[in-house]
């Protein structure tokens, strides 16, 4: 039996991976990561630290397109309702990889006890393939009283910097399409050039696509409009954030 861990680049999936390796042995484990070509540079540092801890390589898939380029190719403004970027850059290639590897295999995903409402869909979808089962290592012995960031630091590994800035994830360089207004304001604060890039893209798509002239990434406001909202009007958190959602968000 082989075990494949889907690493997002965040703390939750890293701890899930550590548990799988400890339970089944690294000789029986495959680590898989999908690079969106839009990641924060510190994510790669984090993955390198994990490779050293585990003394293992990570299978990395890279389409070559960023989420914005996926949106352009599909003539579609990315949004939290239809997560075509995650589906294209992560889920479809991961599914193709699963079909090719030796069976039986168990897919391990980094969702915990607080995300039970999200677990049924990926389990159902992946277990349609013969010889594939799905498990959630973070539910084996739930970590409730300890922060994931504390677990990572106990390994003598530095927590990814996006968490220290208050982001609840470590993907797409603080530009995740599903993030809310407050998080977009956080992006504007810490990474104004990244915010501007997505704002300009959204405005360009609204002008060039007849069907998108009244569409936006956020439900009821454009990033250009949100940029004008004063920082003091948005709730900004303090301290190190924890994973609040994973990037495999389009099951």
DASULVEN-V522910 format. One record per residue. N is the residue number from 1. PHI is phi in whole degrees, 0 to 359 (NA if undefined). BURIAL is b if it has 16 or more other C-alpha atoms within 10 Angstrom, else e. D_FIRST is the distance of its C-alpha to the first C-alpha in Angstrom with 2 decimals. Layout:
n;phi;burial;d_first
N;PHI;BURIAL;D_FIRST
N;PHI;BURIAL;D_FIRST
This chain:
n;phi;burial;d_first
1;NA;e;0.00
2;262;b;3.78
3;230;b;6.69
4;243;b;10.05
5;254;b;13.28
6;274;b;16.42
7;270;b;19.22
8;267;b;22.69
9;100;b;24.68
10;256;b;25.72
11;289;b;25.54
12;297;b;23.44
13;291;b;20.41
14;294;b;20.92
15;292;b;20.78
16;300;b;17.68
17;298;b;16.04
18;298;b;17.52
19;295;b;16.15
20;295;b;12.49
21;298;b;13.12
22;293;e;15.02
23;278;e;12.62
24;251;e;9.34
25;87;e;11.24
26;296;b;12.19
27;292;e;10.63
28;251;e;7.14
29;241;b;9.19
30;244;b;11.25
31;255;b;14.61
32;231;b;16.57
33;224;b;20.28
34;255;b;22.87
35;269;b;26.34
36;275;b;29.17
37;63;e;31.79
38;219;b;33.58
39;278;b;31.98
40;290;b;33.98
41;300;e;34.18
42;286;b;33.10
43;298;b;29.66
44;293;e;29.00
45;298;e;30.34
46;299;b;27.97
47;297;b;24.90
48;296;e;26.30
49;296;b;26.74
50;293;b;23.12
51;300;e;22.05
52;292;e;24.41
53;300;e;23.19
54;271;e;19.53
55;54;e;20.49
56;220;e;18.12
57;272;e;18.96
58;242;b;18.62
59;290;e;18.14
60;244;e;21.38
61;255;b;22.62
62;219;e;26.38
63;295;e;28.35
64;107;e;31.58
65;263;b;33.38
66;274;b;34.14
67;304;b;34.03
68;296;b;37.79
69;292;e;37.52
70;296;b;35.05
71;299;b;37.70
72;297;e;40.41
73;298;e;38.58
74;262;e;38.17
75;51;e;41.72
76;210;b;40.54
77;278;b;41.18
78;301;b;37.90
79;203;b;37.89
80;288;b;35.88
81;280;e;36.25
82;234;e;34.61
83;268;b;32.02
84;294;b;31.88
85;291;b;31.20
86;296;b;27.88
87;297;b;26.87
88;285;b;27.97
89;270;b;26.87
90;233;b;23.55
91;291;b;22.15
92;297;e;22.89
93;295;b;21.57
94;295;b;18.33
95;296;e;17.93
96;297;e;18.81
97;295;e;16.27
98;300;b;13.46
99;295;e;14.91
100;272;e;14.81
101;278;e;11.37
102;297;e;8.82
103;251;b;7.17
104;282;e;5.48
105;215;b;5.67
106;251;b;7.56
107;269;b;10.95
108;249;b;12.86
109;242;b;16.62
110;272;b;19.50
111;261;b;21.62
112;246;b;23.18
113;302;e;25.22
114;278;e;28.11
115;241;e;26.32
116;302;e;25.20
117;292;e;27.43
118;260;e;25.25
119;279;b;21.84
120;295;e;22.33
121;297;e;22.90
122;296;b;19.76
123;299;b;17.60
124;296;e;19.67
125;292;e;19.71
126;286;b;16.07
127;282;e;14.99
128;292;e;17.56
129;281;e;15.14
130;297;e;13.43
131;85;e;9.69
132;247;b;10.09
133;234;b;10.57
134;234;b;12.64
135;221;b;13.32
136;233;b;16.30
137;303;b;16.07
138;287;b;19.86
139;264;b;20.33
140;299;e;18.63
141;217;e;21.91
142;306;e;24.15
143;267;e;26.37
144;251;e;29.72
145;266;e;32.39
146;241;e;31.17
147;282;e;31.13
148;300;b;28.13
149;298;b;30.61
150;292;b;31.44
151;297;b;27.85
152;300;b;27.68
153;294;e;31.05
154;292;e;29.99
155;274;e;27.66
156;64;e;30.87
157;242;b;29.80
158;288;e;32.39
159;294;b;31.73
160;309;b;31.96
161;295;b;35.61
162;298;b;35.34
163;296;b;34.53
164;293;e;37.60
165;271;b;39.62
166;99;b;38.60
167;282;b;36.07
168;267;b;33.27
169;194;b;30.69
170;224;b;30.13
171;232;b;29.88
172;55;b;32.38
173;56;b;34.90
174;67;b;36.27
175;232;b;36.91
176;297;b;34.33
177;296;b;35.82
178;272;b;34.92
179;289;b;36.74
180;273;e;39.95
181;299;b;43.53
182;301;b;43.47
183;289;b;40.48
184;295;b;42.17
185;293;b;45.25
186;295;b;43.16
187;300;b;42.01
188;300;b;45.66
189;290;e;46.62
190;274;e;44.12
191;226;e;43.52
192;302;e;46.62
193;291;e;45.96
194;289;e;42.52
195;300;b;44.09
196;298;b;46.89
197;301;e;44.54
198;287;b;42.90
199;300;b;46.32
200;297;e;47.84
201;296;b;45.01
202;299;b;45.45
203;296;b;49.21
204;298;e;48.83
205;294;b;46.59
206;295;b;49.06
207;278;e;51.89
208;273;e;50.31
209;255;e;48.56
210;303;e;51.05
211;278;e;48.46
212;244;b;47.43
213;297;e;50.84
214;245;e;50.37
215;259;b;46.62
216;204;b;45.00
217;295;b;41.72
218;278;b;42.78
219;293;e;44.01
220;231;e;47.67
221;201;e;48.55
222;274;b;48.15
223;293;b;47.10
224;296;e;50.63
225;291;e;52.09
226;295;b;49.68
227;300;b;50.60
228;275;e;54.13
229;286;e;53.12
230;297;e;54.14
231;301;e;51.53
232;288;e;53.41
233;268;e;52.79
234;249;e;49.01
235;289;e;47.20
236;247;e;45.60
237;277;e;43.22
238;240;e;43.44
239;88;e;40.91
240;283;b;37.28
241;278;b;35.40
242;245;b;31.88
243;301;b;29.27
244;249;e;30.76
245;197;b;28.62
246;265;b;25.81
247;280;b;26.26
248;284;b;23.79
249;254;b;26.78
250;239;b;27.10
251;296;b;24.50
